[in-house]
Amino acid sequence: MGQALTVLDDKLVPKLRDIINLYGVPAYYLETPLNVYDPTTGKSLVGDNTRIPLTVSPPGRFSRQINDSVLIDDMGVYILPDLVPKPGNRIEVNAITYNIVMVFPLYTGLLIAAYKLQLRK
């Protein structure tokens, strides 16, 4: 059984990468740094956001029937597993910045082939 999953990974992961790279749109993953406490000033310091360029699927309406936390204007995109997205960080697509609400890993077998992101303005 494990060997069959590896075969799926070997076939599907590269195909999904090709599809997202071919039909996707440029975007930025905006990673918010953790607050760092400075004992000399007694304040928490917040650094600048890190802007990581990536390609995402074109945004579309997000729907998920088992999750009642979806709002009517929520959007969704797929990204490749080149980074691990985290809720609370943001994605900028088509000059619109969205907050990442939820992250859903999509497995082709043993590997994560992509992440589906629930986005909210």
N, C-alpha and C positions, 0 to 999 in steps of 0.2 A: 504493500500500500504506500509506504513512504517513497518508494522509487517512482510510482505513478505521479505522486504530487510533485516531485522534482521535475518530471517531464513536462507537466503543466506549467510550472514556473519557468522552465527553459523556453517554452514556446510563447506563453502569454505575456510575460513581463516585457520582453523586447518589443512585441507588437503594440502593447499599450503605450510604451515610451515613444514609438514611432508615430502613433496616432496623435498623442498630445503635442508632440513637437511639430507635427505637420499642420494640425488644425487649431492649435492653441493660440492664445493671445499673451503678449508680454504682461508681466505683473511684477509687483514687489511684495515680498514678505517683510513685514515691519515687526521686528522683534523688540519688545520693550525690555530693557535691562532690569534686573532686580534692584530694589533700593539697597544702597550700601550705607551703613551707619558710619558717620565720621565722629569718633569720640572727642576730637579736639574742638569741634563746633557744637556737638550735641544734636546734629541734624542728619536727616537721611538725605543722601545724594541720589539724584536720578540722572543717569547718563542719557545720551542721545539714543534715539531708536537706531537699530541696525537695519539698513535697507538691503535685502538680499534679492537680486533679480532672479526670476524664474518664469516658466511658461505654465499657464493653467488652461484648462478647458474653457471655452466661452461660458460666461455666467448664465445660469438659467434659474428658473423658479425652483425653490427647494420645497420638497414635500416628503413627508415621512409619516406614515399613518400611525405608527406605534408611539410617536413622540408628540405629546400635546403642547410642547413648548415652541412650536413653529408658528411664527407670525406670517401674515399674508405677504409682507414685502421681503421675507427672507430669500436669499439667493444661495446658490450652491455652485461650487466648482470642484474639479478634480485636479490634484497635483501629483507629481511623481514623488516617490519616497526618497528624494535626494536630501530632504531635511524632514524633521519630525515637527509638524505644526502643533501649536498649543493653543487651547482656548484662552482668550484674553489678549492674544497678539492680534495683529491686523494684516489684511491683504489689500493692496491697492491694485485695482483692475480698471482699465479704461478711465483713469483719472478719478475714480470713486474709491474711497477708503471704506472698507467693511471690517467690522469686528468679527473675529472667529468665535462662534458660539459653541459649536460641537465639532469634533473630529472623528471620522469613521474610517478605520483602516479597511482596505479591501484586499483580501488574500486571494491568490491564485492557487494556493497550495500551502507551502511552508513559508513563502515570502509575501511581504506586503507589496502589491503591484502599484497601488496608488492610495491616496487619501481622498475621501469626499469630505468637503468642508461646508458646514452650515454657516452662512454669513449674514450679518445684520448691519444696517447703516447706523 
